[in-house]
């Protein structure tokens, strides 16, 4: 059983930065991607970024060039560095390692 715990969310002004963390514990599968999603108020959940077991990264068009996904294998933690934040980035951010989801962390970007 895998457990995922996100942290690092908060309130930031437009143009600011935050770094989200997703700490994994329990039995993790080395051949599965780690993925960040987000759900904004009144909107569907959307893909943000993923990192593959080999370290390849992929991003949603809306965050490419501003967000960076990375991982620390030793601590089994995945990070999402978010720069140049915009109000439209306001959402609950979730990490997932199929089929497990974390509880989410709120990111609020003020105008």
BELBEL-V951445 format. One record per run of one state. SS is the DSSP state (2 for helix, 1 for strand, 0 for the rest). FROM is the first residue (numbers start at 1). LEN is the number of residues. If there is no record, write none. Layout:
<<SS & FROM & LEN> <SS & FROM & LEN>>
//
This chain:
<<0 & 1 & 1> <1 & 2 & 6> <0 & 8 & 2> <1 & 10 & 4> <0 & 14 & 4> <1 & 18 & 9> <0 & 27 & 7> <1 & 34 & 6> <0 & 40 & 5> <1 & 45 & 7> <0 & 52 & 5> <1 & 57 & 3> <0 & 60 & 7> <1 & 67 & 6> <0 & 73 & 4> <1 & 77 & 6> <0 & 83 & 4> <2 & 87 & 3> <0 & 90 & 1> <1 & 91 & 7> <0 & 98 & 2> <1 & 100 & 2> <0 & 102 & 3> <1 & 105 & 6> <0 & 111 & 1>>
//
